[in-house]
């Protein structure tokens, strides 16, 4: 009897040790996706003091505990018991929860100097929530949280429940959400992640990790596929920028817009090739020292080829443009984010934005880019103008004055936030 009891204690102790030593295996893409979509929550994860404060808060813990029970209940029975929606619903933030968490974060801002320093030294300098910087700092914190929550819910709705997003033809879920296969996948991913609850204790951890997993399992990592750009695909040009005397040029850069093919065989479309030639002519005329090519894996659905990467190849192989003069922006999925993402890179690489750059594209696209219709679309989809379209130089070239508001994150478009 004593031997059996000793063996029992041995097993309990060793299981406990194993549990304590267990590590959560997360793909590298999770970190980059979290930073690009949910900067606030990722920053909390990276700050031990703030994370500890959040995890120990009774009000936030109550919300987290309620969610834990709801997820546990959804996993009691086998995958065939419920509809696929049942495995997603417990992760969604309700509007009441979002507001309650906002209120508590504002209270914590006033209660904790560490939270105040976090807002001042991490959130504000990032520019990720630049549209809220004219608000009181506690409101910046709560608005940043609300945007993160909306973004997480959007991913859960789109890639969990299968609700069509704004651009359904290119951004939708990769599977048949009603299939037994996907239902089982949702169940098993939820079950696996939920078992790590002792490690992911924050009020946002389970919903965010499930959302990141949905992007990952749907192969929708387009937003971070080439990170870190400045150390990889843009290494040569980023290292060379400090050697450029921008005062010698009329414009700091030439932005060439992509035009994705509508099939799975062509690397560049007919108009995409025209855009490149038009941009090269501006470069050869000496109007700017740098070319920025912009376009991601947008068209067709889950496109194999990246517009910007193929454009760079064409510039180097067909026009002998040096690699240290070409910046790729391989994430934009629309003209709105062509301009926004290019502006972000200009800011990252210390390219002057105090004066206009130029945007080059084919006639029809240029007409649209310079129209009031396009400006209105930017306001509707981004909430701001990524830049001001100024003078038209010719039928295919516009002056573009970048704006710092382009730093604002948009997790409601998780493939290009």
TIZAGU-257846 format. One record per atom (N, C-alpha, C): residue in one letter; x, z, y. Coordinates in pm, whole numbers, padded with zeros to 5 digits, always signed. Each point is the difference from the previous one (the first is absolute). Layout:
<rs>
aXZY
...
</rs>
This chain:
<rs>
x+00084+00000-00121
x-00084+00000+00121
x+00087+00000+00125
x+00109+00082-00004
x+00091+00007+00114
x+00069-00134+00021
x+00037-00065-00113
x+00066-00131+00010
x-00092-00102+00065
x-00128+00001-00042
x-00097-00094+00056
x-00018+00024+00150
x-00008+00128+00039
x-00019+00032+00141
x+00123-00043+00082
x+00119+00022-00059
x+00124-00041+00068
x+00004-00151+00019
x-00041-00073-00105
x-00004-00145+00008
x-00098-00045+00108
x-00116+00068+00006
x-00101-00033+00101
x+00057+00018+00141
x+00069+00113+00022
x+00060+00025+00131
x+00106-00105+00032
x+00078-00037-00101
x+00105-00101+00019
x-00060-00132+00046
x-00111-00040-00064
x-00065-00125+00036
x-00057+00006+00141
x-00064+00112+00034
x-00059+00015+00133
x+00108-00009+00108
x+00110+00071-00022
x+00109+00001+00099
x+00058-00138+00017
x+00022-00070-00112
x+00062-00131+00009
x-00092-00104+00061
x-00130+00009-00031
x-00096-00090+00064
x-00002+00025+00150
x+00007+00129+00038
x+00001+00034+00142
x+00123-00057+00069
x+00115+00013-00066
x+00124-00054+00058
x-00009-00150+00015
x-00052-00067-00103
x-00014-00145+00007
x-00092-00041+00113
x-00108+00076+00019
x-00094-00031+00107
x+00067+00014+00136
x+00083+00106+00012
x+00068+00021+00127
x+00101-00109+00028
x+00065-00052-00107
x+00103-00100+00017
x-00055-00141+00010
x-00128-00015-00027
x-00059-00134-00001
x+00011-00066+00137
x+00034-00125-00001
x+00013-00077+00122
x-00108-00108+00003
x-00046-00031+00119
x-00097-00107+00015
x+00076-00130+00020
x-00024-00097-00086
x+00065-00130+00011
x-00084-00090+00088
x+00050-00030+00120
x-00072-00086+00093
x+00084-00122+00031
x-00058-00120-00008
x+00075-00121+00035
x+00049+00006+00144
x+00111-00066+00027
x+00054-00004+00136
x-00102-00054+00099
x-00085-00091-00046
x-00099-00061+00089
x-00093+00104+00060
x-00026+00109-00072
x-00091+00103+00051
x+00048+00056+00134
x+00129+00032+00006
x+00055+00060+00122
x-00013-00095+00118
x+00036-00126-00023
x-00006-00097+00109
x-00144-00029+00040
x-00089-00011-00099
x-00142-00024+00030
x-00060+00117+00076
x+00036+00122-00040
x-00051+00119+00069
x+00049+00004+00144
x+00127-00032+00021
x+00055+00002+00136
x-00065-00105+00089
x-00027-00117-00056
x-00057-00108+00081
x-00149+00015+00023
x-00070+00061-00094
x-00145+00014+00013
x-00044+00137+00051
x+00067+00104-00046
x-00043+00137+00029
x+00118+00080+00055
x+00051-00044+00114
x+00124+00059+00052
x-00012+00151+00015
x-00111+00047+00052
x-00020+00144+00019
x+00017+00076-00130
x-00070-00042-00104
x+00001+00072-00127
x+00137-00009-00066
x+00064-00114+00010
x+00134-00016-00054
x+00099+00089+00074
x-00018+00011+00132
x+00089+00086+00080
x-00019+00147-00036
x-00124+00040-00029
x-00025+00138-00045
x+00073+00024-00132
x-00011-00095-00092
x+00069+00013-00129
x+00150+00018+00017
x+00056-00062+00102
x+00145+00003+00021
x+00046+00118+00085
x-00093+00085+00042
x+00034+00117+00082
x-00042+00125-00077
x+00094+00070-00058
x-00031+00113-00088
x-00080+00109+00071
x+00035+00029+00123
x-00070+00106+00073
x-00146-00036+00025
x-00024-00122+00043
x-00137-00043+00029
x-00080-00011-00130
x+00063-00053-00103
x-00068-00015-00129
x-00040+00137-00055
x+00091+00097+00011
x-00030+00135-00048
x-00115+00061+00079
x+00001-00018+00130
x-00106+00053+00085
x-00135-00060-00037
x-00002-00130-00024
x-00124-00070-00036
x-00050+00048-00136
x+00092+00015-00095
x-00040+00037-00136
x-00051+00143-00011
x+00042+00085+00092
x-00041+00141-00005
x-00124+00029+00083
x-00050-00098+00072
x-00116+00023+00086
x-00127+00015-00083
x-00075+00106+00021
x-00118+00031-00082
x-00111-00103+00017
x-00024-00044+00122
x-00108-00096+00025
x+00031-00134-00068
x+00123-00047+00018
x+00039-00127-00061
x+00005+00012-00152
x+00040+00117-00049
x+00004+00023-00145
x-00140-00001-00061
x-00096+00052+00074
x-00138-00002-00051
x-00049-00144-00018
x+00030-00086+00096
x-00038-00141-00010
x+00071-00065-00117
x+00128+00031-00013
x+00079-00056-00110
x-00051+00048-00135
x-00035+00128-00009
x-00050+00056-00126
x-00132-00062-00042
x-00086-00025+00096
x-00129-00064-00029
x+00023-00140-00057
x+00095-00072+00057
x+00031-00135-00050
x+00059+00008-00140
x+00085+00097-00022
x+00061+00017-00132
x-00107+00016-00108
x-00101+00081+00029
x-00108+00021-00096
x-00080-00128-00023
x-00025-00075+00106
x-00076-00125-00013
x+00075-00102-00084
x+00131-00010+00021
x+00080-00093-00080
x+00002+00046-00145
x+00018+00129-00022
x+00001+00054-00137
x-00130-00033-00072
x-00111+00014+00069
x-00131-00028-00061
x-00013-00146-00039
x+00059-00089+00080
x-00011-00144-00030
x+00083-00039-00121
x+00093+00087-00040
x+00092-00032-00110
x-00035+00072-00130
x-00112+00072+00000
x-00036+00078-00120
x-00031-00091-00118
x-00073-00107+00026
x-00041-00090-00108
x+00088-00125-00003
x-00016-00079-00105
x+00081-00119-00020
x-00036-00107+00102
x+00087-00104+00018
x-00024-00104+00100
x-00132-00073-00016
x-00054-00005-00121
x-00124-00074-00020
x-00125+00073+00046
x+00015+00124+00043
x-00116+00083+00034
x-00061-00036+00134
x+00085-00028+00099
x-00047-00023+00137
x+00030-00143+00045
x-00054-00036+00116
x+00039-00126+00062
x+00138+00018+00063
x+00067-00112+00031
x+00134+00008+00059
x+00001+00076+00133
x-00112-00004+00071
x-00008+00065+00132
x+00019+00151-00013
x-00041+00057-00112
x+00006+00145-00018
x+00143+00053+00001
x+00097-00086-00032
x+00139+00044-00002
x+00067-00014+00137
x-00071-00060+00093
x+00054-00021+00135
x-00065+00095+00100
x-00130+00020-00014
x-00077+00079+00097
x+00060+00137+00033
x+00049+00077-00099
x+00050+00134+00034
x+00121+00000+00093
x+00069-00113+00007
x+00120-00008+00084
x-00033-00033+00146
x-00118-00052+00024
x-00037-00041+00136
x-00021+00121+00091
x+00049-00012+00123
x-00027+00102+00100
x-00138-00025+00060
x-00085+00101+00002
x-00129-00014+00066
x+00020+00013+00151
x-00096-00049+00076
x+00011+00011+00146
x+00005+00145+00043
x-00072+00087-00072
x+00002+00143+00033
x+00138+00061-00026
x+00062-00039-00110
x+00135+00050-00031
x+00100-00047+00105
x-00010-00126+00038
x+00093-00054+00099
x-00008+00079+00130
x-00121+00026+00045
x-00018+00074+00125
x+00045+00146-00013
x-00028+00061-00114
x+00041+00139-00020
x+00152+00011-00002
x+00065-00095-00065
x+00147+00001-00003
x+00056-00026+00139
x-00061-00092+00074
x+00043-00026+00138
x-00005+00127+00083
x-00112+00070-00011
x-00017+00124+00076
x+00106+00103-00037
x+00027+00011-00130
x+00099+00099-00045
x+00140-00039+00045
x+00034-00127-00003
x+00132-00044+00046
x+00019+00029+00149
x-00106-00018+00077
x+00009+00032+00143
x+00022+00149+00021
x-00067+00081-00081
x+00020+00146+00009
x+00144+00037-00038
x+00050-00064-00106
x+00137+00028-00043
x+00101-00041+00106
x-00031-00106+00072
x+00089-00043+00109
x+00016+00113+00102
x-00109+00066+00033
x+00006+00109+00099
x+00060+00127-00059
x-00015+00018-00133
x+00048+00123-00063
x+00149-00006-00035
x+00052-00120-00023
x+00135-00012-00055
x+00094-00081+00089
x+00110+00062+00038
x+00102-00072+00077
x+00063-00110-00084
x+00010+00023-00130
x+00057-00102-00088
x-00085-00127+00000
x-00132+00017+00000
x-00088-00117+00006
x+00017-00071+00134
x+00009+00075+00107
x+00017-00062+00132
x+00130-00078+00007
x+00107+00058-00052
x+00129-00070-00002
x-00006-00125-00087
x-00073+00009-00109
x-00017-00114-00090
x-00067-00117+00072
x-00104+00030+00075
x-00069-00105+00076
x+00093-00060+00105
x+00070+00087+00072
x+00085-00046+00111
x+00125-00073-00048
x+00058+00045-00111
x+00130-00053-00043
x-00007-00103-00112
x-00116-00010-00065
x-00013-00095-00111
x-00111-00101+00024
x-00120+00047+00024
x-00113-00092+00015
x+00013-00089+00123
x+00020+00060+00115
x+00004-00078+00124
x+00115-00100+00004
x+00122+00041-00035
x+00111-00097+00006
x-00015-00117-00096
x-00076+00018-00108
x-00015-00108-00098
x-00073-00121+00056
x-00091+00022+00094
x-00082-00108+00052
x-00113-00040-00093
x-00007+00062-00118
x-00102-00037-00098
x-00141+00024+00051
x-00014+00090+00097
x-00131+00032+00057
x+00005-00013+00153
x+00066-00105+00044
x+00025-00020+00143
x-00130-00014+00079
x-00106-00048-00064
x-00127-00016+00071
x-00063+00135+00037
x+00046+00108-00063
x-00057+00132+00026
x+00089+00085+00090
x+00108-00056+00050
x+00098+00080+00073
x-00049+00046+00137
x-00108-00062+00048
x-00056+00046+00128
x-00096+00116-00020
x-00021+00041-00126
x-00087+00113-00030
x+00081+00129-00003
x-00068+00114+00002
x+00068+00127-00019
x+00064+00001-00139
x+00111+00072-00014
x+00079-00010-00123
x-00078+00042-00124
x-00086+00101+00011
x-00077+00039-00118
x-00097-00111-00041
x-00047-00078+00098
x-00088-00113-00029
x+00078-00115-00063
x+00125-00017+00043
x+00084-00101-00064
x+00015+00032-00148
x+00021+00128-00030
x+00014+00043-00139
x-00127-00026-00080
x-00114+00038+00055
x-00126-00016-00074
x-00039-00147-00011
x+00025-00079+00104
x-00031-00143-00007
x+00089-00070-00102
x+00126+00041-00007
x+00090-00057-00100
x-00050+00032-00140
x-00046+00124-00020
x-00056+00038-00130
x-00123-00084-00033
x-00089-00015+00096
x-00124-00075-00025
x+00030-00144-00038
x+00100-00059+00063
x+00038-00137-00034
x+00056-00007-00142
x+00082+00098-00037
x+00053+00006-00137
x-00114+00012-00101
x-00095+00088+00028
x-00113+00020-00092
x-00082-00127-00015
x-00026-00069+00111
x-00073-00127-00006
x+00077-00103-00081
x+00132-00001+00017
x+00083-00094-00075
x-00002+00028-00149
x+00010+00127-00038
x-00006+00037-00142
x-00135-00039-00058
x-00107+00033+00070
x-00134-00037-00047
x-00014-00151-00016
x+00059-00075+00091
x-00008-00146-00007
x+00066-00051-00128
x+00116+00053-00034
x+00068-00041-00123
x-00083+00038-00122
x-00055+00120+00000
x-00082+00045-00113
x-00123-00089-00016
x-00062-00036+00111
x-00117-00088-00005
x+00036-00140-00049
x+00110-00055+00053
x+00036-00139-00030
x+00058-00015-00139
x+00099+00082-00034
x+00074-00019-00125
x-00045+00094-00112
x-00092+00091+00033
x-00061+00084-00103
x-00141-00044-00030
x-00084-00005+00104
x-00141-00034-00019
x-00026-00150+00004
x+00096-00076+00053
x-00016-00146+00003
x-00081-00051+00117
x-00015+00077+00106
x-00073-00045+00119
x+00086-00104+00072
x-00055-00118+00031
x+00081-00105+00064
x+00052+00043+00137
x+00129-00022+00028
x+00055+00031+00131
x-00032-00110+00100
x+00048+00012+00122
x-00028-00097+00105
x+00042-00141-00042
x+00119-00012-00057
x+00050-00130-00044
x+00004-00001-00153
x-00118-00010-00058
x-00016+00017-00145
x+00074-00107-00080
x+00012-00120+00054
x+00061-00109-00077
x+00148+00024-00029
x+00067+00083+00080
x+00142+00024-00023
x+00035+00148-00021
x-00091+00092+00032
x+00035+00142-00002
x-00074+00082-00106
x-00078-00062-00085
x-00088+00074-00091
x+00074+00064-00118
x-00075+00080-00075
x+00049+00062-00123
x+00042-00110-00098
x+00102+00030-00082
x+00057-00101-00090
x-00074-00011-00133
x-00088+00093-00031
x-00067+00005-00130
x-00151-00005+00016
x-00067-00019-00111
x-00145+00014-00005
x-00030+00150-00010
x-00049+00058+00108
x-00017+00146+00003
x-00105+00048-00099
x-00088-00090-00044
x-00105+00039-00094
x+00044-00011-00146
x+00120-00050-00022
x+00048-00018-00137
x+00036+00134-00063
x-00009+00005-00132
x+00040+00121-00072
x+00148+00031+00023
x+00080-00106+00011
x+00144+00018+00021
x+00026+00074+00131
x-00063-00044+00108
x+00028+00062+00129
x-00059+00140+00008
x-00116+00016-00061
x-00060+00134-00004
x+00095+00098-00070
x+00057-00045-00111
x+00095+00085-00073
x+00125+00026+00082
x+00045-00103+00072
x+00119+00016+00084
x-00024+00103+00110
x-00116-00008+00066
x-00034+00097+00104
x-00003+00142-00056
x-00060+00013-00119
x-00009+00131-00064
x+00139+00055-00032
x+00083-00081-00064
x+00129+00049-00048
x+00098+00027+00115
x-00004-00083+00105
x+00083+00028+00116
x-00045+00130+00068
x-00130+00018+00011
x-00053+00123+00060
x+00041+00121-00083
x-00015-00012-00131
x+00034+00110-00090
x+00148+00036+00011
x+00085-00102+00005
x+00144+00024+00010
x+00037+00067+00133
x-00051-00055+00110
x+00034+00056+00131
x-00057+00140+00018
x-00120+00021-00052
x-00067+00130+00016
x+00076+00109-00075
x+00069-00037-00106
x+00076+00098-00077
x+00120+00053+00078
x+00037-00069+00108
x+00113+00043+00084
x-00048+00081+00120
x-00122+00049-00003
x-00059+00069+00114
x+00083+00122+00043
x+00069+00063-00095
x+00080+00117+00036
x+00117-00036+00090
x+00036-00129+00002
x+00109-00046+00086
x-00056-00056+00130
x-00113-00072-00009
x-00063-00059+00118
x-00110+00094+00050
x+00035+00094+00085
x-00095+00105+00039
x-00070-00024+00133
x+00053-00088+00083
x-00057-00018+00134
x-00139-00062-00008
x-00079+00023+00104
x-00140-00046+00000
x-00012-00151-00012
x+00103-00071+00036
x-00004-00147-00002
x+00070-00060-00122
x+00073+00082-00077
x+00091-00054-00101
x-00069-00083-00107
x-00105+00055-00060
x-00063-00074-00110
x-00064-00131+00047
x-00078+00000+00109
x-00055-00127+00047
x+00108-00101+00039
x+00105+00045+00068
x+00104-00093+00042
x+00074-00057-00121
x+00033+00084-00096
x+00073-00048-00117
x-00084-00094-00086
x-00129+00026-00006
x-00086-00091-00075
x-00012-00134+00074
x-00010+00005+00132
x-00005-00123+00079
x+00128-00081-00016
x+00115+00066+00007
x+00128-00069-00019
x+00009-00059-00140
x-00052+00072-00097
x+00002-00050-00138
x-00090-00123-00016
x-00113-00001+00070
x-00089-00116-00006
x+00068-00124+00059
x+00072+00017+00109
x+00076-00112+00056
x+00106-00047-00100
x+00069+00095-00059
x+00108-00030-00094
x-00051-00071-00125
x-00105+00054-00061
x-00049-00059-00125
x-00069-00134+00023
x-00042-00026+00124
x-00058-00130+00034
x+00106-00099+00049
x+00127+00040-00006
x+00111-00086+00043
x-00010-00034+00148
x-00055+00092+00080
x-00018-00025+00142
x+00101+00081+00082
x+00127-00026-00027
x+00107+00066+00075
x+00059-00092+00107
x-00077-00103+00039
x+00051-00100+00094
x+00055+00062+00128
x-00056+00111+00043
x+00038+00059+00129
x+00142+00054+00002
x+00061+00020-00117
x+00134+00063-00004
x+00094-00071-00096
x-00035-00117-00043
x+00073-00066-00109
x+00146-00029+00032
x+00035-00008+00126
x+00137-00039+00037
x+00073+00108+00080
x-00046+00122-00012
x+00065+00109+00072
x+00125+00049-00074
x+00101+00050+00074
x+00010+00001+00147
x+00054-00134+00050
x-00074-00064+00087
x+00036-00133+00049
x+00137-00003+00065
x+00029+00099+00084
x+00124-00004+00077
x+00124+00017-00088
x-00018+00052-00122
x+00114+00016-00091
x+00001-00106-00109
x-00105-00083-00005
x-00008-00101-00104
x-00014-00139+00062
x-00122-00050+00011
x-00021-00139+00041
x+00039-00028+00145
x-00001+00103+00084
x+00037-00019+00141
x+00134+00063+00035
x+00080+00032-00100
x+00124+00073+00023
x+00095-00076+00093
x+00024-00128-00028
x+00097-00075+00080
x-00044-00014+00145
x-00127-00029+00019
x-00046-00019+00138
x-00008+00133+00074
x-00042+00107-00067
x-00009+00129+00069
x+00138+00050+00039
x+00101-00030-00082
x+00137+00039+00033
x+00056-00082+00116
x-00054-00120+00020
x+00053-00091+00101
x-00066+00015+00137
x-00116+00062+00006
x-00078+00003+00125
x+00076+00066+00114
x+00077+00103-00030
x+00075+00069+00107
x+00105-00090+00065
x+00035-00111-00066
x+00099-00093+00054
x-00062-00106+00090
x-00132-00004+00008
x-00069-00104+00077
x-00019+00044+00144
x+00035-00086+00092
x-00026+00024+00142
x-00133-00068+00035
x-00107+00077-00004
x-00133-00058+00021
x-00019-00053+00142
x+00079+00047+00093
x-00013-00047+00139
x+00038-00147+00015
x+00069-00053-00098
x+00042-00140+00007
x-00113-00096-00042
x-00110+00056-00048
x-00108-00083-00052
x-00128+00022+00079
x-00079-00104+00007
x-00127+00010+00071
x-00096+00094-00072
x+00004-00005-00134
x-00090+00083-00081
x+00082+00076-00104
x-00039+00122-00036
x+00072+00076-00103
x-00015-00058-00140
x-00119-00055-00031
x-00023-00048-00137
x-00105-00109-00005
x+00004-00075-00110
x-00099-00103-00030
x-00076+00047-00123
x-00128+00022+00014
x-00085+00044-00111
x-00068-00122-00061
x+00034-00032-00125
x-00062-00113-00070
x-00106+00056-00095
x-00124-00041+00020
x-00110+00050-00082
x-00005-00073-00134
x-00033+00075-00105
x-00012-00059-00132
x-00133-00071-00018
x-00005-00082-00103
x-00123-00068-00040
x+00004-00012-00151
x-00066+00092-00068
x+00013+00009-00144
x-00066-00113-00075
x+00058-00040-00113
x-00063-00101-00085
x-00127+00055-00064
x-00087-00088-00042
x-00125+00041-00065
x+00004-00028-00150
x+00121-00010-00055
x+00014-00016-00145
x+00117+00086-00047
x+00020+00005-00131
x+00101+00089-00057
x+00130-00072-00033
x+00014-00126+00042
x+00121-00076-00032
x+00088-00025+00122
x-00059-00024+00116
x+00078-00031+00120
x+00058+00127+00062
x+00125-00008+00040
x+00064+00112+00068
x-00034+00002+00149
x-00018-00118+00058
x-00038-00013+00140
x-00109-00106+00011
x-00090+00019+00093
x-00105-00100+00022
x+00051-00108+00094
x-00077-00108+00013
x+00038-00109+00090
x+00012+00050+00144
x-00097+00081+00044
x+00004+00051+00137
x+00105+00111+00015
x+00027+00071-00108
x+00107+00099+00004
x+00134-00066+00028
x+00022-00116-00063
x+00125-00074+00024
x+00005-00054+00143
x-00114-00042+00052
x-00004-00047+00138
x+00033+00114+00096
x-00057+00117-00024
x+00029+00115+00086
x+00150+00029+00006
x+00066-00011-00115
x+00144+00025-00005
x+00075-00101+00087
x-00034-00127-00014
x+00068-00104+00078
x-00020+00021+00149
x-00122+00035+00038
x-00028+00026+00141
x+00083+00118+00053
x+00013+00102-00081
x+00079+00116+00041
x+00147-00031+00011
x+00051-00079-00094
x+00141-00038+00003
x+00033-00078+00128
x-00092-00085+00042
x+00023-00077+00123
x+00016+00092+00121
x-00079+00108+00004
x+00015+00096+00109
x+00134+00074-00011
x+00041+00030-00122
x+00127+00068-00023
x+00118-00089+00039
x-00003-00126-00041
x+00108-00092+00032
x+00009-00028+00149
x-00111+00015+00069
x+00000-00018+00146
x+00064+00119+00071
x+00036+00103-00076
x+00067+00116+00057
x-00091+00097+00073
x-00130-00006-00033
x-00095+00086+00073
x+00009+00147-00041
x+00047+00028-00121
x+00008+00138-00049
x+00108+00009-00107
x+00061+00119-00016
x+00107+00015-00099
x-00048+00033-00141
x-00127+00038-00014
x-00052+00045-00128
x-00130-00070-00036
x-00018-00022-00129
x-00127-00049-00054
x-00061+00110-00085
x-00127+00028+00022
x-00076+00092-00086
x-00103-00082-00075
x+00010-00001-00133
x-00101-00069-00081
x-00093+00105-00059
x-00129-00024+00008
x-00096+00104-00037
x-00109-00052-00092
x-00025+00075-00106
x-00104-00034-00097
x+00031+00064-00134
x-00101+00056-00064
x+00021+00070-00126
x-00055-00073-00121
x-00038+00077-00101
x-00062-00053-00121
x-00151-00006+00023
x-00043-00085+00090
x-00140+00001+00042
x-00086-00101-00075
x+00039-00125+00003
x-00080-00107-00061
x+00081-00071-00108
x-00063-00030-00115
x-00135+00040-00043
x-00001+00145-00049
x-00107+00042-00065
x-00015+00137-00047
x+00121+00041-00085
x+00062+00113+00037
x+00119+00052-00067
x+00106-00110-00014
x+00029-00062+00112
x+00095-00111+00004
x+00137+00043-00054
x+00061-00090-00076
x+00134+00029-00054
x+00106-00010+00108
x-00016-00096+00089
x+00104-00026+00100
x-00032+00068+00133
x+00106+00049+00064
x-00012+00062+00132
x+00033-00104+00107
x-00091-00018+00094
x+00018-00103+00103
x+00133+00017+00074
x+00029+00120+00048
x+00119+00021+00082
x+00129-00028-00077
x+00004+00040-00126
x+00120-00023-00081
x+00021-00149-00023
x-00108-00072-00029
x+00012-00144-00020
x+00035-00072+00130
x-00051+00050+00112
x+00034-00059+00130
x+00148+00020+00032
x+00052+00118-00031
x+00142+00026+00022
x+00086-00094-00085
x-00037-00019-00126
x+00074-00093-00086
x+00002-00140+00060
x-00116-00043+00049
x-00011-00134+00059
x+00088-00011+00125
x-00001+00101+00082
x+00083-00001+00122
x+00149-00010-00034
x+00042+00071-00102
x+00142+00001-00036
x+00041-00126-00076
x-00084-00044-00094
x+00038-00112-00086
x-00023-00136+00065
x-00106-00013+00078
x-00035-00130+00056
x+00045-00017+00146
x+00019+00112+00071
x+00035-00010+00142
x+00130+00073+00035
x+00064+00060-00101
x+00129+00067+00017
x+00000+00107+00110
x-00112+00067+00015
x-00006+00114+00092
x+00072+00118-00067
x+00095+00064+00068
x+00075+00111-00062
x-00091+00117-00037
x+00031+00065-00111
x-00082+00113-00046
x-00002+00114+00100
x+00110+00018+00074
x+00004+00111+00096
x-00076-00029+00129
x-00077-00110-00002
x-00088-00032+00113
x-00147-00004-00043
x-00027+00037-00125
x-00137-00009-00053
x-00049+00139-00042
x-00109+00043+00057
x-00068+00124-00040
x-00123-00038-00080
x-00016+00062-00117
x-00124-00022-00074
x-00095+00117+00021
x-00127-00032+00014
x-00108+00099+00005
x-00092-00038-00115
x+00018+00060-00120
x-00064-00049-00122
x-00131+00067-00039
x-00074+00054+00098
x-00119+00078-00033
x-00129-00050+00064
x+00007-00070+00111
x-00122-00037+00073
x-00093-00085-00085
x-00129+00029+00010
x-00101-00073-00076
x-00094-00077+00091
x+00014+00019+00131
x-00087-00065+00097
x+00078-00023+00129
x-00052-00086+00086
x+00067-00025+00128
x+00011+00127+00083
x-00102+00085-00008
x+00003+00127+00074
x+00124+00081-00037
x+00028+00008-00129
x+00115+00082-00042
x+00130-00079+00002
x-00005-00133+00007
x+00122-00076+00029
x+00063+00053+00128
x-00082+00009+00104
x+00050+00044+00131
x+00033+00149-00001
x-00087+00079-00061
x+00023+00145-00005
x+00128+00034-00075
x+00015-00054-00120
x+00116+00035-00083
x+00131-00050+00060
x-00005-00118+00063
x+00120-00051+00067
x+00041+00094+00113
x-00098+00051+00073
x+00029+00095+00107
x+00064+00126-00055
x-00049+00049-00112
x+00059+00119-00062
x+00147-00023-00032
x+00033-00118-00053
x+00139-00029-00033
x+00085-00010+00126
x-00056-00058+00105
x+00074-00006+00127
x+00035+00141+00047
x-00094+00091-00010
x+00024+00139+00040
x+00102+00066-00093
x-00013-00023-00130
x+00092+00059-00097
x+00143-00048+00020
x+00015-00129+00034
x+00132-00061+00007
x+00054-00009+00143
x-00066+00067+00093
x+00045+00002+00140
x+00007-00139+00062
x-00097-00082-00031
x-00016-00130+00066
x-00087+00023+00123
x+00041-00047+00116
x-00076+00030+00123
x-00146-00043-00008
x-00090+00091+00039
x-00141-00037+00013
x-00046+00012+00145
x+00095+00022+00089
x-00034+00010+00142
x-00031-00136+00061
x+00033-00106-00073
x-00034-00135+00043
x-00055-00077-00119
x-00067-00110+00023
x-00068-00071-00109
x+00096-00063-00100
x-00045-00010-00124
x+00058-00089-00100
x-00095-00120-00008
x+00028-00094-00090
x-00091-00114-00015
x-00053-00008-00143
x-00124-00046-00010
x-00068-00017-00128
x-00018-00149-00026
x+00046-00045-00116
x-00007-00142-00034
x-00084-00019-00125
x-00094-00093+00006
x-00081-00038-00116
x-00065-00134+00029
x-00066-00057-00099
x-00061-00132+00017
x-00112+00001+00104
x-00039-00118+00044
x-00093-00014+00113
x-00127+00083-00014
x-00068-00016-00113
x-00128+00069-00018
x+00018+00151+00000
x+00102+00045-00071
x+00026+00144-00009
x+00041+00054+00137
x+00078-00076+00073
x+00042+00042+00133
x-00119+00011+00095
x-00092-00095-00010
x-00121+00007+00083
x-00075+00129-00027
x-00013+00034-00129
x-00072+00122-00037
x+00074+00125+00048
x+00132+00002-00020
x+00080+00116+00038
x-00007+00028+00150
x-00017-00103+00078
x-00009+00017+00145
x-00141+00018+00052
x-00097+00012-00089
x-00141+00004+00041
x-00050+00142+00024
x-00109+00011+00074
x-00066+00130+00020
x-00062+00048-00131
x-00037-00092-00086
x-00055+00035-00131
x+00102+00080-00081
x+00125-00044+00004
x+00106+00071-00073
x+00023+00139+00061
x+00002+00008+00131
x+00020+00129+00067
x-00111+00098-00040
x-00123-00050-00007
x-00113+00085-00039
x+00014+00046-00145
x+00049-00088-00085
x+00021+00036-00140
x+00104+00112-00012
x+00106-00008+00079
x+00101+00106+00000
x-00062+00134+00037
x-00083+00000+00102
x-00064+00124+00044
x-00092+00055-00108
x-00071-00088-00069
x-00095+00044-00103
x+00072+00051-00124
x+00106-00068-00043
x+00065+00034-00126
x+00114+00100+00015
x+00071-00005+00112
x+00113+00090+00021
x-00033+00114+00096
x-00093-00026+00091
x-00033+00099+00102
x+00080-00014+00127
x+00081-00103+00009
x+00086-00023+00116
x+00055-00143-00008
x+00065-00044+00105
x+00070-00128+00000
x+00147+00025-00036
x+00052-00064-00105
x+00141+00020-00037
x+00096-00056+00104
x-00054-00082+00088
x+00078-00058+00108
x-00091-00082+00088
x+00054-00045+00110
x-00076-00083+00093
x+00049-00143-00010
x-00091-00093-00027
x+00034-00141+00003
x+00006-00043+00146
x+00114-00050+00040
x+00018-00036+00141
x-00004-00152+00016
x+00106-00058+00048
x+00001-00143+00033
x+00011-00087-00125
x-00074-00112+00002
x+00018-00101-00105
x+00110-00095+00044
x+00101-00018-00086
x+00113-00087+00033
x-00024-00144-00043
x-00067-00016-00112
x-00039-00133-00048
x-00111+00019-00104
x-00038-00106-00068
x-00115+00006-00092
x+00022+00094-00117
x+00126+00034-00028
x+00029+00083-00118
x+00077+00128+00032
x+00020+00029+00126
x+00084+00114+00038
x-00065+00082+00111
x-00007+00132-00023
x-00057+00094+00096
x+00099+00111+00031
x-00006+00052+00121
x+00073+00122+00032
x-00081+00120-00049
x+00072+00097-00056
x-00063+00117-00059
x+00071+00125+00049
x-00073+00087+00069
x+00057+00126+00050
x-00037+00114-00095
x+00095+00047-00083
x-00032+00105-00098
x-00039+00132+00066
x-00080+00080-00073
x-00044+00130+00049
x+00030+00109-00104
x+00038+00118+00050
x+00037+00110-00089
x-00117+00051-00084
x-00122-00029+00042
x-00117+00042-00079
x+00005-00054-00142
x+00083-00102-00022
x+00013-00059-00134
x+00052+00098-00103
x+00055+00112+00043
x+00049+00101-00094
x-00114+00073-00071
x-00120-00005+00055
x-00114+00072-00058
x-00026-00044-00144
x-00009+00098-00090
x-00032-00030-00141
x-00146-00038-00016
x-00025-00082-00102
x-00139-00037-00032
x-00021+00005-00151
x-00022+00121-00057
x-00018+00012-00145
x-00131-00059-00051
x-00085-00050+00091
x-00121-00069-00044
x+00033-00141-00050
x+00125-00042+00018
x+00052-00123-00060
x+00125+00039-00078
x-00016+00063-00117
x+00113+00062-00069
x+00106-00096-00051
x-00032-00129-00009
x+00100-00097-00044
x+00088-00045+00115
x-00041+00033+00122
x+00075-00036+00120
x-00039+00096+00112
x+00039+00128-00016
x-00048+00102+00094
x+00077+00007+00132
</rs>
